[in-house]
Amino acid sequence: MKKKNSLKDIAKALGVSVTLVSYVMSGKEKERRVGAEMVKKIRETAKKLNYQPNYHARSLRNNRSQTIGLIVADISNPFFANMARTIEDEANRLNYTVIIGSSDENHQKMKKVLNFLASRQVDGFIIAATEGSEQQIQYLKEHYIPFVLVDRYFEDISTNYVIVDNFQASYDATMYLLEKDYKRIGMISYKSKLDHFKNRVLGYTEALKNFKIESGDKYLKKIRYSNIKDDIKKSVVEFIDKDKVQAIFFATNTIAIEGLKCLFDLGIKMPEDIDVVAFDESEAYNFFQYPIPHVKQPIKEMGIEAIRILVNQIDHKMRKINQIYLNANLEVHATNKIHQQ
């Protein structure tokens, strides 16, 4: 049987220490300040020698599985699919494997996924928490299990998280419509107690208030995730027939896609009849003649930060709380700016 090459063989081929090779092959080259040229040589030599890490031996030695559990709210949502891709790539760079589960915005399903991943002895979790999952998050915290919340957080539980400034992004999106001289601006969001959705609604109402429009929540519709198509259709029809809104702000890309379909089916022209803006991007927007203005979240940065915080917890048993707020920008196509004039 052909002998498997080890870290020692790579070190011998390059005339460097086994420790140096170990730093690079375990993804710790930046932390240990290994030069870029040396990193390149070590990785190329490892590839040439067909080096294969012995993860089983490493897990026995470190009492780790080198796996991370990722729980997203809805893997069919492009936002979470793209984030999962980033997290998987970054984890792979650090020699971790990611096991992904989707909760479908159901806290009971999230509990099952969490228990399943725990049974697989993952080293830590990255979680887009669902409404009603506070008890599960509190359990992880109290038992010092490494985890990071992403996209969502609970204001009453002090945890690691990576989120965007939902209030400011929503405020900016609403201001974009207000500055086009619209007075009757509707918003469709989820009927949810999650803080990030509450902050998006607050950003919308605060922008209206600052523009001296005292409509409050008059044009705010809250829909159920479990009945999204029917609720959105009802909301859009009410906006057109009853409220006579001039513009609609969709609080997520999923809501936006369903809402845009309704507008299209009803023969509504955008932006001539009703203008729109959406929170989150989607490739589906490309199928509409009117370039949909949308809030673009820094998905890649969110994923990288989440992995960084989690791996620091796992490797160094760090208990310091890291709470990261990132900015999300409003993307407006040049055509939209022409319509604004």
C-alpha positions in Angstrom: 0.0 0.0 0.0 1.3 3.5 -0.9 2.4 5.5 2.1 0.3 8.6 2.9 2.3 11.8 3.0 2.2 13.7 6.2 3.0 17.3 7.4 6.4 16.0 8.2 7.0 15.1 4.5 5.9 18.6 3.4 8.2 20.2 5.9 11.1 18.0 4.8 10.5 18.8 1.1 10.6 22.5 1.9 13.2 22.5 4.6 10.9 24.2 7.1 9.5 23.1 10.5 6.5 20.9 10.9 4.9 23.5 13.1 5.0 26.1 10.3 3.4 23.7 7.9 0.7 22.8 10.5 -0.2 26.6 10.8 -0.8 26.9 7.1 -2.6 23.6 6.6 -5.0 24.4 9.5 -5.8 27.8 8.1 -4.0 29.8 10.8 -1.4 31.5 8.6 -2.7 35.0 9.1 -2.9 34.5 12.9 0.7 33.2 13.0 1.8 35.8 10.5 3.2 33.4 7.9 4.3 35.2 4.7 2.2 34.9 1.6 5.1 33.4 -0.5 5.7 30.7 2.1 1.9 29.9 2.3 1.8 29.5 -1.4 4.9 27.1 -1.4 3.4 25.0 1.4 0.0 24.6 -0.3 1.6 23.9 -3.7 3.9 21.2 -2.1 0.9 19.7 -0.2 -1.0 19.4 -3.5 2.0 18.0 -5.3 2.5 15.3 -2.6 -1.3 14.6 -2.6 -1.5 15.4 1.1 -4.8 14.4 2.8 -5.5 15.6 6.3 -6.4 12.9 8.9 -9.5 14.6 10.3 -10.4 11.5 12.4 -7.1 11.6 14.2 -7.3 15.3 14.6 -10.8 15.1 16.1 -9.7 12.4 18.6 -6.7 14.5 19.6 -8.6 17.8 20.0 -11.9 16.4 21.0 -13.4 18.1 17.9 -15.3 17.0 14.8 -14.1 20.0 12.6 -17.7 20.5 11.6 -20.0 23.5 12.0 -23.8 23.4 12.1 -25.5 26.1 10.0 -29.3 26.7 10.5 -30.9 29.1 8.1 -34.6 30.3 8.1 -35.3 29.3 4.5 -32.7 27.7 2.2 -34.9 28.5 -0.8 -34.5 32.2 -0.1 -31.5 33.6 -2.3 -30.3 35.6 0.7 -29.8 32.5 2.9 -28.6 30.4 -0.1 -25.8 32.9 -0.9 -24.9 33.3 2.8 -24.6 29.5 3.1 -22.3 29.4 0.1 -20.0 32.1 1.7 -20.0 30.4 5.1 -19.2 27.0 3.5 -16.3 28.4 1.5 -14.8 30.3 4.4 -15.2 27.3 6.7 -13.5 25.1 4.1 -10.6 27.5 4.0 -10.2 26.9 7.8 -10.6 23.1 7.4 -14.1 22.9 8.7 -17.1 21.2 7.1 -20.5 22.8 7.3 -23.7 20.8 7.8 -26.8 22.9 6.8 -30.3 22.7 8.0 -33.4 24.9 7.3 -36.0 25.8 9.9 -38.6 27.1 7.5 -39.3 29.9 10.0 -40.7 27.3 12.5 -39.1 27.2 16.0 -40.2 23.5 16.5 -38.4 22.5 13.3 -35.4 24.6 14.3 -35.3 22.7 17.6 -35.2 19.4 15.7 -32.5 20.6 13.4 -30.5 21.9 16.4 -30.8 18.5 18.2 -29.8 16.6 15.0 -26.7 18.7 14.5 -25.8 18.4 18.2 -26.0 14.6 17.8 -23.5 14.9 15.0 -21.2 16.5 17.5 -20.6 19.8 15.6 -18.1 22.1 17.2 -20.4 25.1 17.0 -23.4 26.8 15.4 -24.3 29.7 13.1 -28.0 30.4 13.4 -30.6 32.6 11.7 -33.0 32.2 14.6 -36.7 31.9 14.2 -39.4 33.6 16.1 -40.1 31.7 19.4 -36.6 30.1 19.6 -35.3 32.2 22.5 -35.3 29.2 24.9 -33.1 27.3 22.5 -30.7 30.2 22.2 -30.6 30.7 25.9 -29.8 27.0 26.4 -26.8 27.3 24.1 -25.6 30.4 26.0 -26.0 28.8 29.4 -24.1 25.7 28.4 -21.2 27.6 26.8 -21.8 26.0 23.4 -20.1 28.1 20.7 -22.6 29.9 18.5 -23.2 33.0 16.5 -26.5 34.5 15.4 -26.7 35.9 11.9 -29.2 38.2 10.3 -31.5 38.0 13.4 -30.9 38.6 17.1 -32.8 38.8 20.4 -32.5 42.2 22.1 -33.1 40.6 25.6 -30.4 37.9 25.1 -26.7 39.0 25.1 -25.1 36.8 22.4 -22.7 37.0 19.5 -24.3 38.2 16.3 -23.7 39.6 12.9 -26.5 41.7 11.5 -27.2 44.8 9.3 -28.5 48.1 10.6 -32.1 47.2 9.6 -33.5 50.5 11.0 -31.2 52.7 8.9 -31.5 50.6 5.7 -35.3 50.8 6.0 -35.2 54.5 6.8 -33.0 55.1 3.7 -35.3 53.0 1.4 -38.4 55.0 2.6 -36.6 58.3 2.2 -35.8 57.4 -1.4 -39.5 57.2 -2.1 -40.3 60.3 0.0 -37.8 62.3 -2.0 -39.7 61.4 -5.1 -42.6 63.4 -3.6 -44.8 60.4 -2.8 -47.1 61.0 0.2 -49.0 57.7 0.4 -46.3 55.0 0.8 -47.4 51.5 1.8 -45.2 48.8 3.4 -45.7 45.0 3.5 -43.8 43.2 6.3 -44.2 40.0 8.2 -46.4 39.7 11.3 -43.4 38.9 13.5 -41.9 39.7 16.9 -38.4 39.3 15.6 -36.3 42.4 16.3 -34.9 42.8 12.8 -38.4 43.0 11.3 -39.5 45.4 14.0 -36.5 47.6 13.2 -37.4 47.7 9.5 -40.9 48.8 10.3 -39.5 51.5 12.7 -37.2 52.8 10.0 -40.2 53.2 7.7 -42.4 55.0 10.2 -39.6 57.2 11.4 -38.9 58.4 7.8 -42.5 59.3 7.4 -42.5 61.2 10.7 -39.4 63.1 9.8 -41.0 64.1 6.5 -44.0 65.4 8.4 -46.3 62.7 7.1 -48.5 61.7 10.0 -49.9 58.5 8.4 -48.2 56.3 11.1 -49.1 52.7 10.3 -52.1 53.6 8.1 -50.5 52.0 5.1 -48.6 49.2 6.9 -49.7 45.7 6.1 -48.4 42.7 8.1 -48.7 39.3 6.5 -48.3 35.7 7.8 -45.3 33.7 6.5 -47.6 30.6 6.5 -50.1 32.3 4.1 -47.8 34.6 2.2 -49.4 34.4 -1.3 -53.0 35.1 -0.3 -52.0 37.7 2.3 -49.9 39.6 -0.2 -52.5 39.5 -2.9 -55.1 40.9 -0.4 -52.7 43.6 0.8 -51.8 44.7 -2.8 -55.4 44.9 -3.9 -56.3 47.0 -0.8 -53.3 49.3 -1.5 -54.6 49.9 -5.1 -58.4 50.0 -4.6 -58.8 51.4 -1.1 -55.7 53.2 0.0 -54.6 54.6 -3.5 -51.0 54.3 -2.5 -48.3 55.8 -4.8 -45.5 53.5 -3.8 -44.9 50.2 -1.9 -41.9 49.2 0.3 -41.5 45.4 0.5 -39.8 44.3 3.7 -38.0 41.2 2.2 -37.2 39.8 -1.2 -39.7 37.0 -0.8 -42.5 39.5 -0.1 -41.2 41.6 -3.0 -41.3 38.8 -5.6 -44.9 37.9 -4.7 -45.9 41.5 -4.5 -44.4 42.3 -7.9 -46.2 39.3 -9.4 -49.5 40.6 -8.1 -48.9 44.1 -9.5 -47.9 42.6 -12.9 -51.1 40.4 -12.9 -53.2 43.4 -12.1 -51.8 45.3 -15.0 -50.1 47.9 -12.8 -47.2 49.7 -14.5 -44.1 50.5 -12.5 -43.2 53.2 -11.7 -45.9 55.1 -13.7 -48.9 53.7 -11.7 -47.1 52.6 -8.5 -43.4 52.8 -7.6 -41.6 50.2 -5.5 -38.6 49.5 -3.4 -37.5 46.2 -1.8 -35.4 45.1 1.1 -32.9 42.4 -0.2 -31.9 41.7 -3.7 -33.1 38.8 -6.0 -32.2 37.6 -9.5 -36.0 37.5 -10.1 -36.0 41.3 -10.3 -34.2 41.0 -13.6 -37.4 39.7 -15.2 -39.2 43.0 -14.7 -38.8 45.8 -17.2 -38.4 48.3 -14.4 -35.1 47.9 -12.5 -36.3 47.3 -8.9 -34.5 49.6 -6.4 -33.5 47.4 -3.4 -31.5 47.3 -0.2 -28.4 45.2 -0.8 -27.1 43.4 2.3 -23.3 42.7 2.6 -23.9 38.9 2.6 -20.3 37.9 2.0 -19.1 40.1 4.8 -21.8 38.8 7.2 -20.8 35.2 6.5 -17.0 35.8 6.9 -17.6 37.7 10.2 -19.8 34.9 11.5 -17.2 32.2 10.8 -14.4 34.4 12.3 -16.3 34.9 15.5 -17.3 31.2 15.8 -13.9 29.7 15.0 -12.3 32.1 17.6 -14.8 30.7 20.2 -14.0 27.1 19.2 -10.2 27.5 18.9 -9.6 29.8 21.8 -12.6 29.1 24.0 -13.3 32.9 23.9 -16.4 34.0 25.9 -16.2 37.7 25.0 -19.4 38.8 23.2 -19.0 40.1 19.7 -21.9 42.1 18.2 -21.3 43.3 14.7 -23.5 45.8 12.9 -22.9 46.2 9.1 -24.3 48.8 6.7 -26.7 47.9 3.9 -26.8 50.1 0.9 -29.7 51.1 -1.4 -29.0 50.1 -5.0 -30.8 52.3 -7.5 -30.4 51.8 -11.2 -29.7 54.8 -13.4 -33.2 54.4 -15.0 -34.8 54.9 -11.6 -33.0 58.2 -11.2 -34.4 59.4 -14.5 -38.0 58.6 -13.4 -37.3 60.6 -10.2 -36.7 63.8 -12.2 
